[in-house]
Amino acid sequence: MTQTLTYKNDTGASGTYIQQDVDVDGVSLLQSAGDITSVVLKITWNAPYDWQHSECYVNDPDGSTHYMFTAGSLPFGSGVRTDTLTIASGSFPSSIDGVWEFYLDDQMGSSNTLDEVVVDIEVTSAQMPTTYGEIIWHNADNYQGGIDVSGNARHVYPANSASIVTQTGSTGTHAFDFNGTDQFWGDDTLTSTAGTATMSVSAWFRHNGTSGIQVIACNHGSNKGQWSLYRSGTSVYFYAGYYLQTVSGGSDAELFYAGGAANTSNTWYHVCVLWDGGEASLDKVKMFIDGTQIASTISTRVTYGSGLSVLPAGSVSGPHPPYTIGALQECSIGGGPTGTLLYPFGGQVDAVRSWSSVLTADDIAWVSSGRNVAGGPTSFKSYFIQTSNPVGFTNA
C-alpha cells in the first residue's frame, strides 16, 4: 500500500525574494526501512505580472539544491499556479527529516505571492498489517512514522520533537514516546466519530508515574469536541462531551468513567472503551483494562439537555478540534487551536485504534492480547464445523 505524509507551510508571503521553510519530522524510521519511494516538492504561488521572470529552488536538509523551475523555463502568463518536483529514491538526502528551504525569486524585481509550500513523502511498504475495520490505527510497531494503518489517511505528525522509540513488552517493539511536558503526535480531526451512537477505542500505554491528568488519545479541544481517553493517578477515564470544562451557555452533556487498575509505572496496560449511546445512562460506557471489564465509577453531569445519545458533533462553531495522541490541543469555542497544550502524557503510547462499532468479547480478548496484533480475532467457527453433521453452523 502506498500512502502520503504531507508536511506544509501555508503561512504565505509576498515579495521579490521569498523564503518559506517546511520542517519534516518523524520519517527517519521509514527512511531507514527503505519504505520511502519518493519526495514530492510542491509550490502554489501567484505571479501577478510574468511567470517567466521567476525561479524556484529548494535546499534539502543536506544543503543540496533542487531547482523546481528556472527563470525563462516557464511560459508567459500570470495568476495562480502549482509546480511540483519529484525526487526519486537514490537521490534522497542522507536524512529526509529536517528543514526543507523553499526560495521563490523574481529576477526582474517584481513581486510574487507565495500561498503554500509542501513536502509530500510517498511511502510504500509490504509491512502493512491486515486491518479489522478500524477508522484509525496508529501503530509504532507494525508501521512507523505516524502513518494511519487503517488506510483512511488520518496520519499523525510529531510536535516538539516527539519521537518513536524502541520499547519492548506485550509483544511490541516500538512506541510513541512523550516527555510529559510539550510533546504529542496529531493532525486533523477524527470526524468519523462525530454524531455516532456507537464507538470503540483501544490503546496501549506505559506511564512513568507522574501525577495529574495525562491524555492517552483524544478528539477534543477542551472547549469543544467529542471524546477523550486519559489517566489521572491510578485511574483511567473516558470522557464524552462538548466541553472538558464547565462553559456557560450552549448544550453540554458530560460523561466520566474511571477504573483504578493502572497503578504501576513503567508497565504496559491495555485499555479498551466501548461507547453505546443507545444504552441506559450507566451502561453507555464499558471499560476494559488488560481484557477485564472494570466495575468502576460512572457519572453523568448534564448542564443542558437530557444527556448524550450520540457523540457530540465536535464543534460549537468553527472547525473541529484536532485528533491527538499524548496531549490535548486547546481550541477556542468558535475557532481552532489556541496554541495551549493541555494534559501532556509522560511515558509511551502504542497501537491507538478506533472503530465506529461496539467490539465483541472476542474482539476485546484479541485486541488486548498484544500491541502488534492485526487482522481480527481468530474465529472459533471452524472448530465446530463437521462435514457429516454440522451442529448450528454451516460452511457458508
C-alpha positions as CSV (number, residue, x, y, z in Angstrom):
1,M,0.0,0.0,0.0
2,T,1.2,3.5,-0.8
3,Q,0.3,6.4,1.4
4,T,1.4,10.1,1.6
5,L,2.7,12.0,4.6
6,T,2.2,15.7,3.9
7,Y,4.3,18.5,5.6
8,K,3.5,22.0,4.6
9,N,3.9,25.7,5.3
10,D,0.8,27.7,4.3
11,T,1.5,31.0,6.2
12,G,2.0,32.7,2.8
13,A,4.3,35.6,1.9
14,S,4.7,38.3,-0.8
15,G,7.8,39.9,-2.3
16,T,10.6,39.8,-4.8
17,Y,12.7,37.3,-2.9
18,I,10.7,34.9,-0.6
19,Q,11.9,32.1,1.6
20,Q,9.5,29.6,3.3
21,D,10.6,26.6,5.3
22,V,9.0,23.2,5.8
23,D,10.1,21.1,8.8
24,V,9.9,17.4,8.2
25,D,10.0,15.1,11.2
26,G,9.0,11.5,12.0
27,V,10.1,9.7,8.8
28,S,13.6,8.6,9.8
29,L,12.5,5.1,10.7
30,L,10.6,4.8,7.4
31,Q,13.7,6.0,5.5
32,S,16.0,3.5,7.2
33,A,13.5,0.7,6.4
34,G,13.5,1.7,2.7
35,D,9.8,2.4,2.8
36,I,10.0,5.9,1.2
37,T,9.7,5.7,-2.6
38,S,9.7,9.5,-3.5
39,V,9.7,13.0,-2.1
40,V,7.5,15.4,-4.0
41,L,8.1,19.2,-3.6
42,K,5.2,21.4,-4.3
43,I,4.7,25.2,-4.5
44,T,1.5,27.1,-5.0
45,W,2.1,30.8,-6.0
46,N,0.8,33.8,-7.8
47,A,2.8,35.8,-10.3
48,P,0.7,39.0,-10.9
49,Y,2.9,40.0,-13.9
50,D,5.0,37.4,-15.6
51,W,6.0,33.8,-14.6
52,Q,9.0,33.9,-17.0
53,H,11.0,36.1,-14.7
54,S,10.8,33.8,-11.7
55,E,12.7,30.9,-10.4
56,C,12.2,28.5,-7.5
57,Y,14.7,26.2,-5.8
58,V,14.7,24.1,-2.7
59,N,17.6,23.3,-0.3
60,D,17.2,19.9,1.3
61,P,18.4,19.0,4.9
62,D,21.8,18.1,3.5
63,G,22.1,21.5,1.8
64,S,21.8,20.2,-1.8
65,T,19.8,22.4,-4.2
66,H,16.8,21.2,-6.3
67,Y,15.5,23.6,-8.9
68,M,11.8,23.4,-9.4
69,F,12.0,25.9,-12.3
70,T,14.5,28.5,-13.5
71,A,14.0,32.0,-15.0
72,G,12.9,31.6,-18.6
73,S,11.7,28.0,-18.3
74,L,8.1,28.8,-17.7
75,P,5.7,30.2,-20.3
76,F,4.5,33.8,-20.3
77,G,1.5,34.2,-18.0
78,S,0.2,35.3,-14.7
79,G,-2.2,34.1,-12.0
80,V,-2.2,31.2,-9.5
81,R,-0.3,28.1,-10.4
82,T,1.1,25.0,-8.7
83,D,4.5,23.5,-9.6
84,T,6.0,20.2,-8.5
85,L,9.3,18.4,-8.5
86,T,9.7,14.7,-7.7
87,I,12.9,13.4,-6.0
88,A,13.2,9.7,-6.6
89,S,14.8,7.1,-4.3
90,G,18.5,7.2,-4.8
91,S,18.6,11.0,-4.8
92,F,17.3,11.5,-1.2
93,P,19.3,13.5,1.3
94,S,21.0,11.4,4.0
95,S,18.1,12.3,6.2
96,I,14.7,13.4,4.9
97,D,13.9,14.6,8.4
98,G,15.0,18.3,8.8
99,V,14.3,21.7,7.3
100,W,13.5,22.0,3.6
101,E,14.1,25.6,2.4
102,F,11.9,26.9,-0.5
103,Y,13.1,30.0,-2.3
104,L,11.0,32.0,-4.9
105,D,12.8,34.8,-6.6
106,D,11.7,37.2,-9.3
107,Q,14.8,38.2,-11.2
108,M,13.2,41.3,-12.7
109,G,12.4,42.8,-9.3
110,S,8.6,42.2,-9.4
111,S,6.6,40.9,-6.5
112,N,5.2,37.4,-6.3
113,T,2.7,35.9,-3.8
114,L,3.5,32.5,-2.2
115,D,0.5,30.7,-1.0
116,E,1.8,27.3,0.2
117,V,4.9,25.1,0.0
118,V,4.6,21.3,0.6
119,V,6.8,18.3,1.1
120,D,4.9,15.1,0.3
121,I,6.6,11.9,1.5
122,E,5.4,8.9,-0.6
123,V,5.5,5.7,1.5
124,T,5.1,2.2,0.1
125,S,5.6,-0.8,2.4
126,A,4.9,-4.5,2.3
127,Q,4.8,-4.4,6.1
128,M,1.3,-3.0,6.3
129,P,-0.7,-5.3,8.7
130,T,-4.1,-6.7,8.0
131,T,-6.8,-4.3,9.2
132,Y,-10.1,-5.1,11.0
133,G,-12.5,-2.3,10.1
134,E,-10.6,0.4,12.0
135,I,-11.4,4.0,11.2
136,I,-8.0,4.9,12.7
137,W,-4.9,2.9,13.7
138,H,-1.6,4.5,14.7
139,N,0.8,1.7,15.5
140,A,4.5,2.3,16.2
141,D,5.2,-1.4,15.9
142,N,4.0,-2.6,12.5
143,Y,4.2,0.7,10.6
144,Q,6.3,3.5,11.9
145,G,6.3,7.2,11.1
146,G,2.7,8.2,12.2
147,I,1.0,6.5,9.2
148,D,-2.6,5.7,9.7
149,V,-2.5,1.9,9.3
150,S,-6.3,1.7,8.7
151,G,-5.8,3.1,5.2
152,N,-8.0,6.1,5.9
153,A,-5.0,8.6,5.6
154,R,-5.6,10.2,9.1
155,H,-1.8,10.4,9.6
156,V,-0.4,12.0,12.8
157,Y,2.7,14.2,12.9
158,P,5.2,14.7,15.7
159,A,5.3,18.0,17.6
160,N,8.1,19.4,19.7
161,S,10.5,16.5,18.9
162,A,8.1,13.8,19.9
163,S,9.5,10.5,18.7
164,I,9.1,6.8,18.2
165,V,11.5,4.8,20.3
166,T,12.4,1.1,20.8
167,Q,10.2,-0.1,23.6
168,T,9.5,-3.8,24.0
169,G,7.0,-5.7,26.1
170,S,3.5,-7.1,25.5
171,T,4.7,-8.3,22.0
172,G,5.6,-4.8,20.9
173,T,8.9,-3.4,19.6
174,H,8.4,0.4,19.3
175,A,6.2,3.1,20.8
176,F,5.3,6.8,20.6
177,D,7.4,8.4,23.3
178,F,6.4,11.6,25.3
179,N,8.3,13.8,27.8
180,G,5.2,14.8,29.8
181,T,5.8,18.5,29.0
182,D,5.0,19.5,25.5
183,Q,5.2,16.6,23.1
184,F,2.4,15.0,21.1
185,W,1.5,13.4,17.8
186,G,-1.5,14.8,16.0
187,D,-3.1,16.3,12.9
188,D,-6.6,16.7,11.6
189,T,-9.9,15.8,13.1
190,L,-11.4,12.4,13.6
191,T,-14.8,13.5,12.2
192,S,-15.9,9.9,11.7
193,T,-16.9,9.7,15.3
194,A,-19.0,12.9,15.3
195,G,-22.7,12.2,15.7
196,T,-22.3,8.4,16.0
197,A,-24.2,6.4,18.5
198,T,-21.5,3.7,18.9
199,M,-17.7,3.7,19.0
200,S,-14.9,1.7,20.4
201,V,-11.4,2.9,21.2
202,S,-8.3,0.8,22.1
203,A,-4.8,1.8,23.2
204,W,-1.7,0.6,25.0
205,F,0.1,2.9,27.4
206,R,3.0,2.8,29.8
207,H,3.1,5.8,32.2
208,N,6.2,7.0,34.1
209,G,4.4,7.5,37.3
210,T,4.0,11.3,37.2
211,S,0.8,12.7,38.6
212,G,-2.0,14.8,37.1
213,I,-4.3,14.3,34.1
214,Q,-2.5,12.8,31.1
215,V,-4.2,12.3,27.8
216,I,-3.6,9.0,26.0
217,A,-5.6,10.0,22.9
218,C,-8.4,12.4,22.2
219,N,-10.5,14.1,19.7
220,H,-11.2,17.1,21.9
221,G,-10.1,20.7,22.3
222,S,-11.2,21.4,25.9
223,N,-13.8,23.9,24.8
224,K,-15.4,21.6,22.2
225,G,-15.0,18.1,21.0
226,Q,-16.2,14.5,21.1
227,W,-14.2,12.2,23.4
228,S,-11.0,11.9,25.4
229,L,-9.2,8.9,26.9
230,Y,-6.8,9.8,29.7
231,R,-5.3,8.7,33.0
232,S,-5.1,10.5,36.3
233,G,-3.3,9.0,39.2
234,T,-4.2,5.3,39.2
235,S,-7.4,5.7,37.3
236,V,-8.3,5.7,33.6
237,Y,-11.1,7.9,32.3
238,F,-13.2,8.1,29.2
239,Y,-14.9,11.4,28.6
240,A,-17.6,12.2,26.1
241,G,-19.0,15.7,25.8
242,Y,-18.9,19.1,24.3
243,Y,-16.7,20.7,27.0
244,L,-14.0,19.4,29.2
245,Q,-14.6,22.4,31.4
246,T,-17.8,24.0,32.6
247,V,-18.7,26.6,29.9
248,S,-21.8,28.7,30.3
249,G,-24.3,28.7,27.5
250,G,-24.9,26.2,24.8
251,S,-25.6,22.5,25.2
252,D,-23.4,20.4,27.4
253,A,-23.5,16.8,28.4
254,E,-20.5,15.1,30.1
255,L,-19.8,11.5,30.9
256,F,-16.9,10.2,33.0
257,Y,-15.8,6.6,33.6
258,A,-12.8,5.7,35.7
259,G,-11.1,2.4,36.6
260,G,-8.4,2.1,39.2
261,A,-6.3,-0.6,37.5
262,A,-3.2,1.2,36.1
263,N,-1.2,1.7,39.3
264,T,2.3,0.6,38.4
265,S,4.7,2.9,36.5
266,N,6.7,1.6,33.5
267,T,4.3,-1.2,33.0
268,W,2.3,-1.8,29.8
269,Y,-1.5,-1.6,30.2
270,H,-4.2,-2.1,27.6
271,V,-7.4,-0.1,27.7
272,C,-10.5,-0.6,25.6
273,V,-13.6,1.5,25.9
274,L,-17.0,0.7,24.3
275,W,-19.5,3.5,23.8
276,D,-23.2,2.9,23.1
277,G,-25.3,6.0,23.3
278,G,-28.5,3.9,22.9
279,E,-28.0,2.2,26.3
280,A,-29.2,3.5,29.6
281,S,-27.0,6.0,31.3
282,L,-25.0,3.6,33.5
283,D,-24.4,1.2,30.5
284,K,-23.4,3.8,27.8
285,V,-19.7,3.1,28.5
286,K,-17.9,-0.1,29.3
287,M,-14.2,-0.1,30.1
288,F,-11.7,-3.0,30.0
289,I,-8.2,-3.0,31.4
290,D,-6.0,-5.8,30.1
291,G,-9.1,-7.6,28.8
292,T,-11.1,-7.5,32.1
293,Q,-14.1,-5.3,32.5
294,I,-13.7,-2.7,35.2
295,A,-16.5,-2.2,37.7
296,S,-15.8,1.4,38.4
297,T,-17.4,4.8,38.9
298,I,-19.5,6.3,36.2
299,S,-21.2,9.7,36.4
300,T,-23.2,11.8,34.1
301,R,-23.4,15.6,34.5
302,V,-25.9,17.2,32.3
303,T,-25.8,21.0,32.2
304,Y,-28.3,21.3,29.4
305,G,-30.4,18.7,27.6
306,S,-31.0,15.2,28.6
307,G,-27.6,13.5,28.2
308,L,-25.8,12.1,25.3
309,S,-27.3,9.6,22.8
310,V,-24.6,10.2,20.2
311,L,-21.1,11.6,20.4
312,P,-21.1,15.4,20.1
313,A,-20.8,16.7,16.6
314,G,-17.5,18.2,17.6
315,S,-18.0,21.9,17.0
316,V,-19.9,24.5,18.9
317,S,-18.9,26.6,15.9
318,G,-15.9,26.8,13.6
319,P,-13.5,23.9,12.8
320,H,-13.4,20.6,14.7
321,P,-10.7,20.2,17.3
322,P,-7.6,18.2,16.2
323,Y,-7.1,14.5,16.9
324,T,-4.0,14.0,19.1
325,I,-2.0,11.3,20.9
326,G,-0.2,12.2,24.1
327,A,-1.8,15.5,24.9
328,L,-4.8,17.8,24.1
329,Q,-4.6,20.9,22.0
330,E,-6.9,23.6,23.4
331,C,-9.3,25.1,20.9
332,S,-11.4,28.2,21.2
333,I,-15.2,27.8,21.2
334,G,-15.5,29.4,17.7
335,G,-12.1,28.6,16.2
336,G,-9.1,26.3,16.0
337,P,-6.2,25.5,18.3
338,T,-5.1,28.4,20.6
339,G,-1.5,27.2,21.0
340,T,-2.1,26.0,24.5
341,L,-1.2,22.3,25.2
342,L,-3.1,20.6,28.0
343,Y,-2.6,17.3,29.9
344,P,0.7,16.0,28.3
345,F,1.4,12.3,28.8
346,G,4.6,11.1,30.4
347,G,5.7,7.8,29.0
348,Q,4.8,5.7,25.9
349,V,1.6,5.0,24.0
350,D,1.1,2.5,21.2
351,A,-1.5,1.0,18.9
352,V,-4.2,3.6,19.2
353,R,-7.1,2.4,17.1
354,S,-10.8,3.2,16.9
355,W,-13.9,1.6,15.4
356,S,-17.4,3.0,14.7
357,S,-19.0,-0.1,16.2
358,V,-19.0,-1.8,19.6
359,L,-16.4,-4.5,19.9
360,T,-17.5,-8.0,21.0
361,A,-16.0,-10.1,23.8
362,D,-13.9,-12.0,21.3
363,D,-12.7,-8.7,19.8
364,I,-11.6,-7.4,23.2
365,A,-9.7,-10.6,24.0
366,W,-7.9,-10.3,20.7
367,V,-7.0,-6.6,20.8
368,S,-5.7,-6.9,24.4
369,S,-3.6,-9.9,23.6
370,G,-0.6,-7.9,22.3
371,R,0.4,-4.5,21.0
372,N,1.1,-5.7,17.4
373,V,-2.0,-7.9,16.8
374,A,-3.6,-7.5,13.4
375,G,-6.4,-8.8,11.3
376,G,-9.1,-9.5,14.0
377,P,-9.7,-12.4,16.4
378,T,-9.4,-16.0,15.3
379,S,-12.8,-17.4,14.5
380,F,-13.9,-20.3,16.6
381,K,-16.4,-21.3,13.9
382,S,-14.1,-23.9,12.1
383,Y,-13.7,-25.9,15.3
384,F,-17.4,-26.7,15.3
385,I,-17.9,-27.5,11.6
386,Q,-18.1,-31.2,10.9
387,T,-18.6,-32.3,7.3
388,S,-21.2,-35.0,8.1
389,N,-23.2,-33.3,10.9
390,P,-22.7,-29.6,11.4
391,V,-24.5,-28.5,14.6
392,G,-25.7,-25.0,14.4
393,F,-23.2,-23.9,11.8
394,T,-22.8,-24.1,8.1
395,N,-19.8,-23.9,5.8
396,A,-21.2,-20.7,4.2
